[in-house]
Amino acid sequence: MPKISVEIPGELLADLDEHVGDDGKFVNRSDAVRASVRKTLDVLDEIDARHGRLEEDATGDDDE
């Protein structure tokens, strides 16, 4: 799995960390960020579909 690096404000990281760990929704930061990216892309796909901007043959499969 490829790795990326991002810079985010400390306040946003603190908010993220509230949802990570034994009492949180996510096991670690990576899981939280992956879930957020997936959700954002799903929402963007829904918006594109409503506006007729999706390609007909788009499968959503990831070759990477």
All heavy atoms as TSV, in Angstrom:
chain	resi	resn	atom	element	x	y	z
A	1	MET	N	N	0.855	-1.170	0.000
A	1	MET	CA	C	0.000	0.000	0.000
A	1	MET	C	C	0.900	1.232	0.000
A	1	MET	O	O	1.804	1.341	0.829
A	1	MET	CB	C	-0.877	-0.034	1.263
A	1	MET	CG	C	-1.868	1.084	1.341
A	1	MET	SD	S	-2.991	1.078	2.763
A	1	MET	CE	C	-3.503	-0.592	2.891
A	2	PRO	N	N	0.648	2.152	-0.933
A	2	PRO	CA	C	1.471	3.363	-0.975
A	2	PRO	C	C	1.292	4.214	0.280
A	2	PRO	O	O	0.245	4.196	0.921
A	2	PRO	CB	C	0.927	4.116	-2.195
A	2	PRO	CG	C	0.189	3.117	-3.000
A	2	PRO	CD	C	-0.315	2.091	-2.039
A	3	LYS	N	N	2.331	4.934	0.612
A	3	LYS	CA	C	2.279	5.859	1.750
A	3	LYS	C	C	2.325	7.282	1.225
A	3	LYS	O	O	2.985	7.567	0.233
A	3	LYS	CB	C	3.458	5.637	2.691
A	3	LYS	CG	C	3.401	4.339	3.428
A	3	LYS	CD	C	4.549	4.215	4.400
A	3	LYS	CE	C	4.471	2.895	5.119
A	3	LYS	NZ	N	5.503	2.781	6.150
A	4	ILE	N	N	1.613	8.177	1.918
A	4	ILE	CA	C	1.661	9.590	1.586
A	4	ILE	C	C	1.914	10.364	2.868
A	4	ILE	O	O	1.764	9.845	3.969
A	4	ILE	CB	C	0.358	10.080	0.914
A	4	ILE	CG1	C	-0.827	9.950	1.874
A	4	ILE	CG2	C	0.091	9.320	-0.372
A	4	ILE	CD1	C	-2.062	10.692	1.408
A	5	SER	N	N	2.273	11.601	2.714
A	5	SER	CA	C	2.497	12.479	3.852
A	5	SER	C	C	1.646	13.722	3.657
A	5	SER	O	O	1.569	14.247	2.553
A	5	SER	CB	C	3.979	12.866	3.927
A	5	SER	OG	O	4.196	13.775	4.966
A	6	VAL	N	N	0.974	14.151	4.725
A	6	VAL	CA	C	0.165	15.360	4.641
A	6	VAL	C	C	0.452	16.247	5.839
A	6	VAL	O	O	0.853	15.773	6.899
A	6	VAL	CB	C	-1.354	15.048	4.592
A	6	VAL	CG1	C	-1.702	14.257	3.353
A	6	VAL	CG2	C	-1.803	14.311	5.823
A	7	GLU	N	N	0.270	17.520	5.642
A	7	GLU	CA	C	0.385	18.475	6.740
A	7	GLU	C	C	-1.014	18.960	7.073
A	7	GLU	O	O	-1.776	19.333	6.170
A	7	GLU	CB	C	1.262	19.654	6.334
A	7	GLU	CG	C	2.705	19.262	6.103
A	7	GLU	CD	C	3.571	20.455	5.743
A	7	GLU	OE1	O	3.113	21.610	5.904
A	7	GLU	OE2	O	4.692	20.243	5.285
A	8	ILE	N	N	-1.366	18.900	8.364
A	8	ILE	CA	C	-2.668	19.389	8.803
A	8	ILE	C	C	-2.477	20.225	10.060
A	8	ILE	O	O	-1.531	20.003	10.824
A	8	ILE	CB	C	-3.679	18.253	9.051
A	8	ILE	CG1	C	-3.216	17.324	10.172
A	8	ILE	CG2	C	-3.922	17.449	7.793
A	8	ILE	CD1	C	-4.256	16.309	10.570
A	9	PRO	N	N	-3.366	21.177	10.288
A	9	PRO	CA	C	-3.254	22.011	11.485
A	9	PRO	C	C	-3.363	21.172	12.763
A	9	PRO	O	O	-4.066	20.153	12.798
A	9	PRO	CB	C	-4.446	22.968	11.376
A	9	PRO	CG	C	-4.849	22.933	9.942
A	9	PRO	CD	C	-4.482	21.576	9.433
A	10	GLY	N	N	-2.681	21.598	13.793
A	10	GLY	CA	C	-2.684	20.892	15.067
A	10	GLY	C	C	-4.073	20.686	15.639
A	10	GLY	O	O	-4.362	19.630	16.221
A	11	GLU	N	N	-4.932	21.684	15.478
A	11	GLU	CA	C	-6.291	21.572	16.010
A	11	GLU	C	C	-7.063	20.445	15.312
A	11	GLU	O	O	-7.788	19.688	15.950
A	11	GLU	CB	C	-7.027	22.896	15.825
A	11	GLU	CG	C	-8.422	22.892	16.413
A	11	GLU	CD	C	-9.087	24.251	16.280
A	11	GLU	OE1	O	-8.501	25.256	16.726
A	11	GLU	OE2	O	-10.190	24.282	15.708
A	12	LEU	N	N	-6.875	20.324	13.996
A	12	LEU	CA	C	-7.533	19.255	13.250
A	12	LEU	C	C	-6.986	17.893	13.669
A	12	LEU	O	O	-7.743	16.924	13.822
A	12	LEU	CB	C	-7.336	19.480	11.751
A	12	LEU	CG	C	-8.035	18.529	10.802
A	12	LEU	CD1	C	-9.544	18.539	11.022
A	12	LEU	CD2	C	-7.720	18.899	9.370
A	13	LEU	N	N	-5.688	17.801	13.884
A	13	LEU	CA	C	-5.074	16.557	14.336
A	13	LEU	C	C	-5.593	16.176	15.719
A	13	LEU	O	O	-5.890	15.006	15.983
A	13	LEU	CB	C	-3.556	16.679	14.350
A	13	LEU	CG	C	-2.794	15.417	14.722
A	13	LEU	CD1	C	-3.119	14.275	13.766
A	13	LEU	CD2	C	-1.296	15.694	14.737
A	14	ALA	N	N	-5.730	17.141	16.602
A	14	ALA	CA	C	-6.269	16.869	17.937
A	14	ALA	C	C	-7.699	16.345	17.842
A	14	ALA	O	O	-8.068	15.391	18.548
A	14	ALA	CB	C	-6.211	18.133	18.792
A	15	ASP	N	N	-8.499	16.941	16.966
A	15	ASP	CA	C	-9.863	16.458	16.766
A	15	ASP	C	C	-9.862	15.026	16.232
A	15	ASP	O	O	-10.652	14.185	16.675
A	15	ASP	CB	C	-10.625	17.353	15.792
A	15	ASP	CG	C	-11.007	18.692	16.388
A	15	ASP	OD1	O	-10.898	18.845	17.626
A	15	ASP	OD2	O	-11.406	19.584	15.619
A	16	LEU	N	N	-8.981	14.744	15.283
A	16	LEU	CA	C	-8.856	13.399	14.738
A	16	LEU	C	C	-8.482	12.411	15.829
A	16	LEU	O	O	-9.080	11.335	15.944
A	16	LEU	CB	C	-7.807	13.388	13.620
A	16	LEU	CG	C	-7.503	12.024	12.999
A	16	LEU	CD1	C	-8.662	11.573	12.121
A	16	LEU	CD2	C	-6.220	12.097	12.192
A	17	ASP	N	N	-7.512	12.771	16.640
A	17	ASP	CA	C	-7.023	11.872	17.684
A	17	ASP	C	C	-8.094	11.527	18.717
A	17	ASP	O	O	-8.021	10.478	19.363
A	17	ASP	CB	C	-5.801	12.475	18.375
A	17	ASP	CG	C	-4.550	12.357	17.521
A	17	ASP	OD1	O	-4.541	11.550	16.559
A	17	ASP	OD2	O	-3.572	13.087	17.818
A	18	GLU	N	N	-9.118	12.371	18.851
A	18	GLU	CA	C	-10.209	12.063	19.776
A	18	GLU	C	C	-10.994	10.835	19.322
A	18	GLU	O	O	-11.692	10.213	20.116
A	18	GLU	CB	C	-11.150	13.258	19.911
A	18	GLU	CG	C	-10.541	14.417	20.664
A	18	GLU	CD	C	-11.493	15.590	20.791
A	18	GLU	OE1	O	-12.712	15.403	20.577
A	18	GLU	OE2	O	-11.013	16.689	21.096
A	19	HIS	N	N	-10.874	10.479	18.048
A	19	HIS	CA	C	-11.613	9.353	17.487
A	19	HIS	C	C	-10.725	8.131	17.236
A	19	HIS	O	O	-11.179	7.154	16.642
A	19	HIS	CB	C	-12.280	9.772	16.177
A	19	HIS	CG	C	-13.235	10.895	16.360
A	19	HIS	ND1	N	-14.488	10.732	16.892
A	19	HIS	CD2	C	-13.101	12.224	16.108
A	19	HIS	CE1	C	-15.096	11.894	16.953
A	19	HIS	NE2	N	-14.279	12.825	16.481
A	20	VAL	N	N	-9.486	8.184	17.693
A	20	VAL	CA	C	-8.516	7.117	17.459
A	20	VAL	C	C	-8.118	6.492	18.790
A	20	VAL	O	O	-7.975	7.180	19.794
A	20	VAL	CB	C	-7.263	7.664	16.731
A	20	VAL	CG1	C	-6.173	6.616	16.620
A	20	VAL	CG2	C	-7.630	8.208	15.360
A	21	GLY	N	N	-7.939	5.178	18.773
A	21	GLY	CA	C	-7.448	4.494	19.970
A	21	GLY	C	C	-8.478	3.542	20.547
A	21	GLY	O	O	-9.509	3.256	19.945
A	22	ASP	N	N	-8.194	3.049	21.751
A	22	ASP	CA	C	-9.035	2.034	22.385
A	22	ASP	C	C	-10.488	2.464	22.542
A	22	ASP	O	O	-11.396	1.659	22.362
A	22	ASP	CB	C	-8.466	1.654	23.749
A	22	ASP	CG	C	-7.129	0.941	23.635
A	22	ASP	OD1	O	-6.865	0.340	22.573
A	22	ASP	OD2	O	-6.351	0.985	24.607
A	23	ASP	N	N	-10.716	3.718	22.864
A	23	ASP	CA	C	-12.089	4.205	23.055
A	23	ASP	C	C	-12.639	4.911	21.825
A	23	ASP	O	O	-13.760	5.426	21.846
A	23	ASP	CB	C	-12.140	5.170	24.251
A	23	ASP	CG	C	-11.792	4.477	25.554
A	23	ASP	OD1	O	-12.101	3.273	25.681
A	23	ASP	OD2	O	-11.204	5.132	26.435
A	24	GLY	N	N	-11.867	4.931	20.743
A	24	GLY	CA	C	-12.283	5.655	19.547
A	24	GLY	C	C	-12.878	4.759	18.490
A	24	GLY	O	O	-12.993	3.536	18.650
A	25	LYS	N	N	-13.269	5.364	17.407
A	25	LYS	CA	C	-13.882	4.652	16.291
A	25	LYS	C	C	-12.843	4.002	15.383
A	25	LYS	O	O	-13.182	3.107	14.603
A	25	LYS	CB	C	-14.730	5.623	15.457
A	25	LYS	CG	C	-15.864	6.275	16.218
A	25	LYS	CD	C	-16.494	7.396	15.381
A	25	LYS	CE	C	-17.407	8.251	16.192
A	25	LYS	NZ	N	-16.733	9.181	17.093
A	26	PHE	N	N	-11.606	4.460	15.452
A	26	PHE	CA	C	-10.554	3.974	14.563
A	26	PHE	C	C	-9.379	3.431	15.360
A	26	PHE	O	O	-9.059	3.931	16.433
A	26	PHE	CB	C	-10.072	5.108	13.642
A	26	PHE	CG	C	-11.181	5.720	12.839
A	26	PHE	CD1	C	-11.752	6.919	13.218
A	26	PHE	CD2	C	-11.660	5.097	11.696
A	26	PHE	CE1	C	-12.777	7.491	12.491
A	26	PHE	CE2	C	-12.685	5.651	10.956
A	26	PHE	CZ	C	-13.248	6.851	11.350
A	27	VAL	N	N	-8.719	2.427	14.792
A	27	VAL	CA	C	-7.573	1.798	15.446
A	27	VAL	C	C	-6.376	2.739	15.472
A	27	VAL	O	O	-5.653	2.806	16.464
A	27	VAL	CB	C	-7.197	0.483	14.721
A	27	VAL	CG1	C	-5.939	-0.131	15.294
A	27	VAL	CG2	C	-8.356	-0.492	14.780
A	28	ASN	N	N	-6.186	3.478	14.356
A	28	ASN	CA	C	-5.042	4.377	14.278
A	28	ASN	C	C	-5.375	5.540	13.329
A	28	ASN	O	O	-6.430	5.555	12.695
A	28	ASN	CB	C	-3.777	3.633	13.826
A	28	ASN	CG	C	-3.985	2.878	12.537
A	28	ASN	OD1	O	-4.549	3.394	11.576
A	28	ASN	ND2	N	-3.537	1.627	12.495
A	29	ARG	N	N	-4.465	6.479	13.245
A	29	ARG	CA	C	-4.682	7.648	12.385
A	29	ARG	C	C	-4.852	7.260	10.924
A	29	ARG	O	O	-5.676	7.835	10.212
A	29	ARG	CB	C	-3.517	8.626	12.507
A	29	ARG	CG	C	-3.468	9.384	13.808
A	29	ARG	CD	C	-2.214	10.235	13.860
A	29	ARG	NE	N	-2.176	11.076	15.041
A	29	ARG	CZ	C	-1.112	11.761	15.412
A	29	ARG	NH1	N	-0.007	11.712	14.673
A	29	ARG	NH2	N	-1.135	12.504	16.501
A	30	SER	N	N	-4.074	6.298	10.468
A	30	SER	CA	C	-4.168	5.878	9.069
A	30	SER	C	C	-5.567	5.381	8.735
A	30	SER	O	O	-6.118	5.710	7.687
A	30	SER	CB	C	-3.139	4.789	8.758
A	30	SER	OG	O	-1.842	5.322	8.789
A	31	ASP	N	N	-6.144	4.563	9.622
A	31	ASP	CA	C	-7.507	4.079	9.393
A	31	ASP	C	C	-8.496	5.238	9.336
A	31	ASP	O	O	-9.409	5.257	8.510
A	31	ASP	CB	C	-7.936	3.106	10.494
A	31	ASP	CG	C	-7.252	1.756	10.378
A	31	ASP	OD1	O	-6.752	1.426	9.293
A	31	ASP	OD2	O	-7.243	1.032	11.392
A	32	ALA	N	N	-8.320	6.206	10.205
A	32	ALA	CA	C	-9.216	7.359	10.241
A	32	ALA	C	C	-9.106	8.178	8.959
A	32	ALA	O	O	-10.119	8.586	8.381
A	32	ALA	CB	C	-8.908	8.223	11.461
A	33	VAL	N	N	-7.895	8.402	8.500
A	33	VAL	CA	C	-7.691	9.194	7.282
A	33	VAL	C	C	-8.226	8.442	6.073
A	33	VAL	O	O	-8.895	9.025	5.212
A	33	VAL	CB	C	-6.199	9.568	7.110
A	33	VAL	CG1	C	-5.938	10.179	5.752
A	33	VAL	CG2	C	-5.767	10.510	8.225
A	34	ARG	N	N	-7.969	7.131	5.985
A	34	ARG	CA	C	-8.501	6.339	4.866
A	34	ARG	C	C	-10.021	6.415	4.817
A	34	ARG	O	O	-10.617	6.597	3.750
A	34	ARG	CB	C	-8.054	4.878	4.974
A	34	ARG	CG	C	-6.701	4.581	4.367
A	34	ARG	CD	C	-6.441	3.091	4.282
A	34	ARG	NE	N	-6.353	2.458	5.581
A	34	ARG	CZ	C	-5.230	2.365	6.296
A	34	ARG	NH1	N	-4.112	2.876	5.830
A	34	ARG	NH2	N	-5.232	1.769	7.460
A	35	ALA	N	N	-10.665	6.263	5.971
A	35	ALA	CA	C	-12.130	6.316	6.025
A	35	ALA	C	C	-12.635	7.683	5.575
A	35	ALA	O	O	-13.633	7.784	4.847
A	35	ALA	CB	C	-12.621	5.992	7.435
A	36	SER	N	N	-11.954	8.728	5.999
A	36	SER	CA	C	-12.355	10.080	5.621
A	36	SER	C	C	-12.213	10.305	4.116
A	36	SER	O	O	-13.096	10.888	3.487
A	36	SER	CB	C	-11.525	11.108	6.390
A	36	SER	OG	O	-11.886	12.404	6.014
A	37	VAL	N	N	-11.119	9.838	3.550
A	37	VAL	CA	C	-10.896	9.995	2.113
A	37	VAL	C	C	-11.964	9.223	1.342
A	37	VAL	O	O	-12.544	9.740	0.377
A	37	VAL	CB	C	-9.472	9.545	1.713
A	37	VAL	CG1	C	-9.321	9.438	0.205
A	37	VAL	CG2	C	-8.438	10.494	2.290
A	38	ARG	N	N	-12.240	7.978	1.765
A	38	ARG	CA	C	-13.275	7.191	1.086
A	38	ARG	C	C	-14.622	7.898	1.122
A	38	ARG	O	O	-15.337	7.973	0.123
A	38	ARG	CB	C	-13.415	5.817	1.747
A	38	ARG	CG	C	-12.333	4.846	1.382
A	38	ARG	CD	C	-12.630	3.454	1.932
A	38	ARG	NE	N	-11.474	2.615	1.812
A	38	ARG	CZ	C	-10.713	2.218	2.822
A	38	ARG	NH1	N	-11.002	2.578	4.055
A	38	ARG	NH2	N	-9.667	1.451	2.607
A	39	LYS	N	N	-14.999	8.390	2.301
A	39	LYS	CA	C	-16.285	9.064	2.462
A	39	LYS	C	C	-16.344	10.313	1.583
A	39	LYS	O	O	-17.353	10.565	0.908
A	39	LYS	CB	C	-16.499	9.433	3.926
A	39	LYS	CG	C	-17.779	10.161	4.215
A	39	LYS	CD	C	-18.984	9.279	3.950
A	39	LYS	CE	C	-20.261	9.987	4.360
A	39	LYS	NZ	N	-21.433	9.195	4.048
A	40	THR	N	N	-15.284	11.095	1.580
A	40	THR	CA	C	-15.244	12.300	0.754
A	40	THR	C	C	-15.387	11.957	-0.724
A	40	THR	O	O	-16.148	12.608	-1.452
A	40	THR	CB	C	-13.943	13.084	1.002
A	40	THR	OG1	O	-13.890	13.453	2.375
A	40	THR	CG2	C	-13.860	14.317	0.125
A	41	LEU	N	N	-14.677	10.928	-1.183
A	41	LEU	CA	C	-14.764	10.538	-2.592
A	41	LEU	C	C	-16.160	10.022	-2.936
A	41	LEU	O	O	-16.673	10.298	-4.025
A	41	LEU	CB	C	-13.707	9.492	-2.919
A	41	LEU	CG	C	-12.261	10.004	-2.878
A	41	LEU	CD1	C	-11.286	8.855	-3.076
A	41	LEU	CD2	C	-12.028	11.103	-3.890
A	42	ASP	N	N	-16.800	9.284	-2.019
A	42	ASP	CA	C	-18.172	8.829	-2.245
A	42	ASP	C	C	-19.119	10.013	-2.404
A	42	ASP	O	O	-19.974	10.033	-3.291
A	42	ASP	CB	C	-18.660	7.941	-1.095
A	42	ASP	CG	C	-18.023	6.565	-1.099
A	42	ASP	OD1	O	-17.410	6.187	-2.128
A	42	ASP	OD2	O	-18.141	5.870	-0.063
A	43	VAL	N	N	-18.971	11.007	-1.540
A	43	VAL	CA	C	-19.820	12.202	-1.615
A	43	VAL	C	C	-19.577	12.938	-2.935
A	43	VAL	O	O	-20.531	13.359	-3.608
A	43	VAL	CB	C	-19.577	13.127	-0.404
A	43	VAL	CG1	C	-20.245	14.475	-0.602
A	43	VAL	CG2	C	-20.070	12.468	0.876
A	44	LEU	N	N	-18.324	13.074	-3.326
A	44	LEU	CA	C	-18.013	13.746	-4.596
A	44	LEU	C	C	-18.582	12.971	-5.782
A	44	LEU	O	O	-19.083	13.574	-6.740
A	44	LEU	CB	C	-16.503	13.935	-4.746
A	44	LEU	CG	C	-15.878	14.942	-3.781
A	44	LEU	CD1	C	-14.356	14.919	-3.913
A	44	LEU	CD2	C	-16.427	16.331	-3.994
A	45	ASP	N	N	-18.532	11.634	-5.732
A	45	ASP	CA	C	-19.121	10.824	-6.801
A	45	ASP	C	C	-20.627	11.039	-6.873
A	45	ASP	O	O	-21.202	11.118	-7.962
A	45	ASP	CB	C	-18.822	9.338	-6.585
A	45	ASP	CG	C	-17.399	8.963	-6.944
A	45	ASP	OD1	O	-16.709	9.775	-7.597
A	45	ASP	OD2	O	-16.971	7.854	-6.566
A	46	GLU	N	N	-21.286	11.121	-5.712
A	46	GLU	CA	C	-22.731	11.365	-5.695
A	46	GLU	C	C	-23.062	12.724	-6.322
A	46	GLU	O	O	-24.014	12.846	-7.098
A	46	GLU	CB	C	-23.264	11.311	-4.269
A	46	GLU	CG	C	-23.249	9.926	-3.657
A	46	GLU	CD	C	-23.605	9.931	-2.181
A	46	GLU	OE1	O	-24.070	10.969	-1.658
A	46	GLU	OE2	O	-23.412	8.877	-1.543
A	47	ILE	N	N	-22.266	13.724	-5.984
A	47	ILE	CA	C	-22.476	15.062	-6.551
A	47	ILE	C	C	-22.261	15.028	-8.062
A	47	ILE	O	O	-23.068	15.564	-8.832
A	47	ILE	CB	C	-21.550	16.096	-5.878
A	47	ILE	CG1	C	-21.958	16.303	-4.420
A	47	ILE	CG2	C	-21.553	17.419	-6.643
A	47	ILE	CD1	C	-20.940	17.065	-3.592
A	48	ASP	N	N	-21.173	14.378	-8.491
A	48	ASP	CA	C	-20.899	14.276	-9.929
A	48	ASP	C	C	-22.020	13.528	-10.647
A	48	ASP	O	O	-22.417	13.908	-11.751
A	48	ASP	CB	C	-19.558	13.585	-10.179
A	48	ASP	CG	C	-18.380	14.496	-9.898
A	48	ASP	OD1	O	-18.571	15.726	-9.832
A	48	ASP	OD2	O	-17.255	13.971	-9.748
A	49	ALA	N	N	-22.543	12.470	-10.038
A	49	ALA	CA	C	-23.627	11.700	-10.657
A	49	ALA	C	C	-24.874	12.566	-10.824
A	49	ALA	O	O	-25.535	12.517	-11.865
A	49	ALA	CB	C	-23.943	10.464	-9.815
A	50	ARG	N	N	-25.179	13.383	-9.829
A	50	ARG	CA	C	-26.351	14.258	-9.920
A	50	ARG	C	C	-26.208	15.279	-11.039
A	50	ARG	O	O	-27.191	15.713	-11.625
A	50	ARG	CB	C	-26.576	14.978	-8.595
A	50	ARG	CG	C	-27.200	14.121	-7.532
A	50	ARG	CD	C	-27.759	14.955	-6.399
A	50	ARG	NE	N	-26.782	15.814	-5.773
A	50	ARG	CZ	C	-26.114	15.535	-4.660
A	50	ARG	NH1	N	-26.289	14.391	-4.050
A	50	ARG	NH2	N	-25.265	16.407	-4.159
A	51	HIS	N	N	-24.970	15.643	-11.338
A	51	HIS	CA	C	-24.720	16.648	-12.368
A	51	HIS	C	C	-24.301	16.018	-13.702
A	51	HIS	O	O	-23.872	16.731	-14.616
A	51	HIS	CB	C	-23.641	17.634	-11.895
A	51	HIS	CG	C	-24.088	18.481	-10.754
A	51	HIS	ND1	N	-24.851	19.610	-10.924
A	51	HIS	CD2	C	-23.904	18.343	-9.414
A	51	HIS	CE1	C	-25.111	20.139	-9.733
A	51	HIS	NE2	N	-24.553	19.386	-8.808
A	52	GLY	N	N	-24.400	14.691	-13.796
A	52	GLY	CA	C	-24.081	14.003	-15.045
A	52	GLY	C	C	-22.622	14.050	-15.422
A	52	GLY	O	O	-22.299	14.027	-16.601
A	53	ARG	N	N	-21.741	14.106	-14.434
A	53	ARG	CA	C	-20.316	14.227	-14.736
A	53	ARG	C	C	-19.549	12.923	-14.594
A	53	ARG	O	O	-18.334	12.904	-14.751
A	53	ARG	CB	C	-19.687	15.280	-13.830
A	53	ARG	CG	C	-20.203	16.678	-14.107
A	53	ARG	CD	C	-19.442	17.712	-13.345
A	53	ARG	NE	N	-19.635	17.594	-11.919
A	53	ARG	CZ	C	-20.050	18.573	-11.117
A	53	ARG	NH1	N	-20.312	19.762	-11.628
A	53	ARG	NH2	N	-20.195	18.382	-9.826
A	54	LEU	N	N	-20.220	11.812	-14.272
A	54	LEU	CA	C	-19.519	10.536	-14.143
A	54	LEU	C	C	-19.406	9.862	-15.498
A	54	LEU	O	O	-20.317	9.923	-16.318
A	54	LEU	CB	C	-20.256	9.601	-13.178
A	54	LEU	CG	C	-20.168	9.957	-11.709
A	54	LEU	CD1	C	-20.922	8.926	-10.890
A	54	LEU	CD2	C	-18.741	10.049	-11.231
A	55	GLU	N	N	-18.289	9.175	-15.713
A	55	GLU	CA	C	-18.108	8.421	-16.949
A	55	GLU	C	C	-18.977	7.182	-16.885
A	55	GLU	O	O	-19.125	6.569	-15.838
A	55	GLU	CB	C	-16.640	8.019	-17.124
A	55	GLU	CG	C	-15.708	9.186	-17.334
A	55	GLU	CD	C	-14.261	8.742	-17.494
A	55	GLU	OE1	O	-14.051	7.586	-17.866
A	55	GLU	OE2	O	-13.380	9.572	-17.242
A	56	GLU	N	N	-19.526	6.779	-18.011
A	56	GLU	CA	C	-20.416	5.622	-18.064
A	56	GLU	C	C	-19.719	4.325	-17.679
A	56	GLU	O	O	-20.303	3.464	-17.063
A	56	GLU	CB	C	-21.004	5.471	-19.471
A	56	GLU	CG	C	-21.973	6.568	-19.839
A	56	GLU	CD	C	-23.212	6.579	-18.941
A	56	GLU	OE1	O	-23.704	5.487	-18.612
A	56	GLU	OE2	O	-23.660	7.668	-18.586
A	57	ASP	N	N	-18.421	4.178	-18.024
A	57	ASP	CA	C	-17.718	2.940	-17.761
A	57	ASP	C	C	-16.903	2.967	-16.467
A	57	ASP	O	O	-16.102	2.088	-16.223
A	57	ASP	CB	C	-16.819	2.569	-18.938
A	57	ASP	CG	C	-15.754	3.625	-19.211
A	57	ASP	OD1	O	-15.825	4.717	-18.622
A	57	ASP	OD2	O	-14.856	3.346	-20.014
A	58	ALA	N	N	-17.123	3.960	-15.614
A	58	ALA	CA	C	-16.387	4.045	-14.355
A	58	ALA	C	C	-16.829	2.916	-13.430
A	58	ALA	O	O	-18.006	2.721	-13.181
A	58	ALA	CB	C	-16.622	5.386	-13.678
A	59	THR	N	N	-15.849	2.143	-12.930
A	59	THR	CA	C	-16.158	0.995	-12.074
A	59	THR	C	C	-15.836	1.267	-10.614
A	59	THR	O	O	-16.258	0.534	-9.745
A	59	THR	CB	C	-15.380	-0.253	-12.512
A	59	THR	OG1	O	-13.983	0.016	-12.386
A	59	THR	CG2	C	-15.731	-0.628	-13.950
A	60	GLY	N	N	-15.040	2.288	-10.352
A	60	GLY	CA	C	-14.635	2.568	-8.976
A	60	GLY	C	C	-13.491	1.695	-8.515
A	60	GLY	O	O	-13.057	1.780	-7.387
A	61	ASP	N	N	-13.003	0.782	-9.392
A	61	ASP	CA	C	-11.892	-0.090	-9.006
A	61	ASP	C	C	-10.609	0.703	-8.948
A	61	ASP	O	O	-10.402	1.643	-9.693
A	61	ASP	CB	C	-11.720	-1.217	-10.019
A	61	ASP	CG	C	-12.862	-2.211	-9.963
A	61	ASP	OD1	O	-13.540	-2.244	-8.921
A	61	ASP	OD2	O	-13.079	-2.938	-10.946
A	62	ASP	N	N	-9.737	0.274	-8.057
A	62	ASP	CA	C	-8.475	0.967	-7.839
A	62	ASP	C	C	-7.340	0.062	-8.276
A	62	ASP	O	O	-7.150	-1.011	-7.718
A	62	ASP	CB	C	-8.337	1.292	-6.346
A	62	ASP	CG	C	-7.538	2.521	-6.071
A	62	ASP	OD1	O	-7.140	3.196	-7.031
A	62	ASP	OD2	O	-7.315	2.813	-4.877
A	63	ASP	N	N	-6.600	0.452	-9.296
A	63	ASP	CA	C	-5.501	-0.359	-9.784
A	63	ASP	C	C	-4.224	-0.161	-9.007
A	63	ASP	O	O	-3.257	-0.860	-9.212
A	63	ASP	CB	C	-5.234	-0.056	-11.265
A	63	ASP	CG	C	-6.362	-0.554	-12.152
A	63	ASP	OD1	O	-7.114	-1.442	-11.727
A	63	ASP	OD2	O	-6.461	-0.046	-13.271
A	64	GLU	N	N	-4.181	0.802	-8.108
A	64	GLU	CA	C	-2.942	1.078	-7.378
A	64	GLU	C	C	-2.909	0.377	-6.070
A	64	GLU	O	O	-3.741	0.159	-5.333
A	64	GLU	CB	C	-2.796	2.577	-7.152
A	64	GLU	CG	C	-2.475	3.250	-8.448
A	64	GLU	CD	C	-2.220	4.736	-8.250
A	64	GLU	OE1	O	-1.564	5.107	-7.274
A	64	GLU	OE2	O	-2.654	5.507	-9.083
